[in-house]
Amino acid sequence: MIIHFEFFNGGNPYIAKNPAAAFRVFCKYETIQTAAGMYKCISNRIPPKTYREKQEIARDIAIQFQNSFSDGAVYFWSDLSNYQEFFETIAKKYGLIKEFKENGII
């Protein structure tokens, strides 16, 4: 799984090679999705300092992951394993275990 981030100021693109690296970028910048696996960082943003803000980012990533299946995205088994591990870790850290299990994420 590779996620490509382009920066608003024309800086060198960043490639997140795992979900945890992508989560760090989502926490640091405001982003919009431009294509499957591609995001544009549209502005600098003060990194979220609250538990709730990071929890909301984790929810958004999970929703985008679920929506990608209806959009016809194809994942390798290794990618699914990485996502599973990421979502389990993030669910434990931000108290989302019950919610993610109910929605079939973990």
NURORO-937920 format. One record per residue: x, y, z of N, C-alpha, C, CB in turn; residue in one letter. Coordinates in steps of 0.2 Angstrom, whole numbers, plus 5000, padded with zeros to 4 digits. Glycine has a CB too. Layout:
<pts>
{pt {X,Y,Z},{X,Y,Z},{X,Y,Z},{X,Y,Z},A};
...
</pts>
This chain:
<pts>
{pt {5004,4994,5000},{5000,5000,5000},{5004,5006,5000},{4995,5000,5006},M};
{pt {5003,5010,4995},{5007,5017,4995},{5002,5022,4994},{5012,5016,4989},I};
{pt {5003,5028,4998},{4999,5034,4997},{5003,5039,4995},{4995,5035,5003},I};
{pt {5002,5043,4990},{5006,5048,4987},{5003,5055,4989},{5006,5048,4979},H};
{pt {5007,5059,4993},{5004,5066,4995},{5008,5071,4991},{5006,5067,5002},F};
{pt {5004,5076,4988},{5007,5082,4985},{5006,5088,4989},{5004,5083,4978},E};
{pt {5011,5092,4990},{5011,5098,4994},{5008,5104,4990},{5017,5099,4998},F};
{pt {5005,5108,4994},{5002,5114,4991},{5007,5119,4989},{4997,5118,4996},F};
{pt {5013,5119,4992},{5018,5124,4990},{5023,5121,4985},{5022,5126,4996},N};
{pt {5021,5116,4981},{5025,5113,4976},{5031,5109,4979},{5028,5119,4972},G};
{pt {5032,5108,4985},{5037,5104,4988},{5037,5097,4985},{5037,5104,4995},G};
{pt {5043,5093,4986},{5043,5087,4984},{5038,5082,4987},{5050,5084,4986},N};
{pt {5035,5078,4983},{5029,5074,4985},{5032,5069,4990},{5026,5070,4979},P};
{pt {5027,5067,4995},{5029,5062,5000},{5025,5056,4999},{5027,5065,5007},Y};
{pt {5029,5050,4999},{5026,5043,4998},{5025,5040,5005},{5030,5039,4993},I};
{pt {5019,5039,5007},{5018,5035,5013},{5018,5028,5011},{5011,5037,5017},A};
{pt {5022,5024,5014},{5022,5017,5012},{5018,5012,5017},{5029,5014,5012},K};
{pt {5015,5015,5022},{5011,5011,5026},{5006,5015,5029},{5015,5007,5032},N};
{pt {5000,5012,5032},{4995,5016,5035},{4997,5021,5041},{4990,5012,5037},P};
{pt {5002,5019,5045},{5004,5023,5050},{5008,5029,5048},{5009,5019,5055},A};
{pt {5012,5029,5043},{5015,5035,5040},{5010,5039,5037},{5020,5033,5034},A};
{pt {5004,5037,5034},{4999,5041,5031},{4995,5044,5036},{4994,5036,5027},A};
{pt {4994,5041,5042},{4990,5044,5048},{4994,5050,5050},{4989,5039,5053},F};
{pt {5001,5049,5051},{5005,5055,5053},{5004,5061,5048},{5012,5053,5054},R};
{pt {5004,5060,5042},{5003,5065,5037},{4996,5068,5038},{5004,5063,5030},V};
{pt {4991,5064,5038},{4984,5066,5039},{4983,5071,5046},{4979,5061,5039},F};
{pt {4987,5069,5051},{4987,5073,5057},{4990,5079,5056},{4990,5069,5063},C};
{pt {4995,5080,5052},{4999,5086,5051},{4996,5091,5046},{5006,5084,5049},K};
{pt {4993,5089,5041},{4991,5093,5036},{4983,5092,5034},{4995,5092,5029},Y};
{pt {4980,5097,5032},{4973,5096,5029},{4974,5094,5022},{4969,5103,5029},E};
{pt {4970,5088,5020},{4971,5085,5014},{4965,5084,5010},{4974,5078,5014},T};
{pt {4965,5084,5003},{4959,5082,4999},{4962,5076,4995},{4956,5088,4995},I};
{pt {4957,5071,4993},{4959,5066,4989},{4958,5068,4982},{4955,5060,4991},Q};
{pt {4963,5067,4978},{4963,5068,4971},{4962,5062,4966},{4969,5072,4969},T};
{pt {4964,5056,4968},{4963,5050,4965},{4964,5045,4970},{4968,5050,4959},A};
{pt {4963,5038,4968},{4964,5033,4972},{4971,5033,4974},{4962,5026,4968},A};
{pt {4972,5033,4981},{4979,5033,4983},{4983,5039,4983},{4983,5027,4980},G};
{pt {4980,5045,4981},{4983,5051,4980},{4980,5057,4983},{4984,5053,4972},M};
{pt {4983,5060,4987},{4980,5066,4991},{4985,5072,4990},{4980,5064,4998},Y};
{pt {4981,5078,4991},{4985,5084,4990},{4984,5088,4997},{4982,5089,4984},K};
{pt {4990,5090,5000},{4990,5093,5006},{4989,5101,5004},{4997,5092,5010},C};
{pt {4983,5103,5006},{4980,5110,5004},{4983,5115,5008},{4973,5110,5003},I};
{pt {4985,5114,5014},{4987,5119,5018},{4991,5117,5024},{4982,5124,5020},S};
{pt {4995,5121,5027},{4998,5119,5033},{4993,5119,5039},{5004,5124,5035},N};
{pt {4993,5115,5043},{4988,5115,5048},{4992,5114,5055},{4982,5110,5047},R};
{pt {4989,5117,5060},{4992,5115,5067},{4991,5108,5068},{4989,5120,5072},I};
{pt {4996,5104,5070},{4994,5097,5071},{4989,5096,5077},{5001,5093,5073},P};
{pt {4984,5092,5076},{4979,5091,5081},{4982,5089,5088},{4974,5085,5079},P};
{pt {4980,5093,5093},{4983,5092,5100},{4978,5088,5104},{4985,5098,5103},K};
{pt {4972,5087,5102},{4967,5084,5106},{4966,5076,5104},{4961,5087,5106},T};
{pt {4965,5073,5108},{4963,5066,5107},{4957,5065,5103},{4961,5062,5114},Y};
{pt {4952,5069,5103},{4946,5069,5099},{4947,5070,5092},{4941,5074,5102},R};
{pt {4952,5075,5090},{4954,5077,5084},{4957,5071,5080},{4958,5083,5083},E};
{pt {4962,5068,5084},{4965,5062,5081},{4960,5056,5080},{4971,5060,5085},K};
{pt {4956,5055,5085},{4950,5050,5084},{4946,5051,5078},{4946,5050,5091},Q};
{pt {4944,5057,5077},{4940,5059,5071},{4944,5058,5064},{4938,5066,5071},E};
{pt {4951,5059,5064},{4955,5057,5058},{4955,5050,5057},{4962,5060,5059},I};
{pt {4956,5046,5062},{4956,5039,5062},{4949,5036,5059},{4957,5035,5069},A};
{pt {4943,5039,5061},{4937,5038,5058},{4936,5039,5051},{4931,5041,5062},R};
{pt {4939,5045,5049},{4939,5047,5042},{4943,5042,5038},{4942,5054,5041},D};
{pt {4949,5040,5040},{4953,5035,5036},{4949,5029,5035},{4960,5034,5040},I};
{pt {4946,5026,5041},{4942,5020,5040},{4936,5021,5035},{4939,5018,5047},A};
{pt {4933,5026,5035},{4927,5028,5031},{4930,5028,5023},{4924,5034,5032},I};
{pt {4935,5031,5022},{4938,5031,5016},{4940,5024,5013},{4944,5036,5015},Q};
{pt {4943,5020,5018},{4945,5013,5017},{4939,5009,5015},{4949,5010,5023},F};
{pt {4934,5010,5018},{4928,5006,5017},{4925,5008,5010},{4922,5007,5022},Q};
{pt {4925,5015,5009},{4922,5017,5002},{4926,5015,4996},{4922,5025,5003},N};
{pt {4933,5014,4997},{4937,5012,4992},{4935,5005,4989},{4944,5012,4994},S};
{pt {4932,5001,4993},{4929,4995,4990},{4924,4996,4985},{4927,4990,4996},F};
{pt {4919,5000,4987},{4913,5002,4982},{4916,5005,4976},{4908,5005,4986},S};
{pt {4921,5009,4977},{4924,5012,4971},{4928,5007,4966},{4929,5018,4973},D};
{pt {4929,5001,4968},{4932,4996,4964},{4940,4995,4965},{4931,4998,4957},G};
{pt {4942,4998,4971},{4949,4997,4972},{4951,4990,4973},{4951,5001,4979},A};
{pt {4957,4988,4971},{4959,4981,4972},{4965,4982,4977},{4961,4978,4965},V};
{pt {4965,4977,4982},{4970,4977,4987},{4974,4970,4987},{4968,4979,4994},Y};
{pt {4980,4970,4988},{4984,4964,4989},{4982,4962,4996},{4991,4965,4987},F};
{pt {4983,4955,4997},{4982,4952,5004},{4987,4956,5009},{4984,4945,5004},W};
{pt {4993,4957,5007},{4998,4961,5011},{4995,4968,5013},{5005,4961,5008},S};
{pt {4992,4971,5008},{4989,4978,5010},{4984,4977,5015},{4987,4981,5003},D};
{pt {4980,4972,5014},{4974,4971,5019},{4977,4970,5026},{4969,4966,5016},L};
{pt {4982,4966,5026},{4985,4964,5032},{4988,4970,5036},{4991,4959,5031},S};
{pt {4991,4975,5032},{4994,4981,5034},{4988,4985,5037},{4998,4985,5029},N};
{pt {4983,4986,5033},{4977,4990,5035},{4974,4987,5042},{4972,4990,5030},Y};
{pt {4973,4980,5042},{4971,4977,5048},{4975,4979,5054},{4970,4969,5047},Q};
{pt {4981,4978,5054},{4986,4980,5059},{4985,4987,5061},{4993,4978,5057},E};
{pt {4985,4991,5056},{4985,4998,5058},{4978,5000,5061},{4985,5002,5051},F};
{pt {4973,4998,5059},{4966,4999,5062},{4965,4996,5069},{4960,4997,5057},F};
{pt {4968,4990,5070},{4968,4988,5077},{4972,4992,5081},{4971,4980,5077},E};
{pt {4978,4994,5079},{4982,4998,5084},{4979,5005,5085},{4989,5000,5080},T};
{pt {4976,5008,5080},{4973,5015,5081},{4967,5014,5085},{4972,5018,5074},I};
{pt {4963,5009,5084},{4957,5008,5088},{4958,5007,5095},{4953,5001,5085},A};
{pt {4964,5003,5097},{4965,5003,5104},{4968,5009,5107},{4971,4997,5105},K};
{pt {4972,5013,5103},{4974,5019,5105},{4969,5025,5106},{4980,5022,5100},K};
{pt {4964,5025,5102},{4959,5030,5102},{4952,5028,5104},{4959,5034,5096},Y};
{pt {4951,5022,5107},{4945,5020,5110},{4940,5018,5105},{4943,5025,5115},G};
{pt {4942,5016,5099},{4937,5015,5093},{4936,5007,5092},{4940,5018,5087},L};
{pt {4938,5003,5097},{4937,4996,5095},{4930,4993,5094},{4940,4992,5101},I};
{pt {4926,4995,5098},{4919,4993,5097},{4916,4996,5091},{4914,4996,5103},K};
{pt {4917,5002,5089},{4914,5006,5083},{4917,5002,5077},{4916,5013,5083},E};
{pt {4924,5001,5077},{4927,4998,5071},{4924,4991,5070},{4934,4998,5072},F};
{pt {4923,4987,5076},{4921,4980,5075},{4914,4980,5072},{4921,4976,5082},K};
{pt {4910,4985,5075},{4903,4985,5072},{4902,4987,5065},{4899,4990,5076},E};
{pt {4907,4991,5063},{4907,4993,5056},{4911,4988,5051},{4910,5000,5055},N};
{pt {4914,4983,5054},{4918,4978,5050},{4924,4980,5048},{4914,4976,5044},G};
{pt {4927,4984,5051},{4934,4987,5050},{4939,4982,5053},{4935,4994,5052},I};
{pt {4938,4980,5059},{4943,4975,5062},{4939,4969,5064},{4946,4979,5068},I};
</pts>
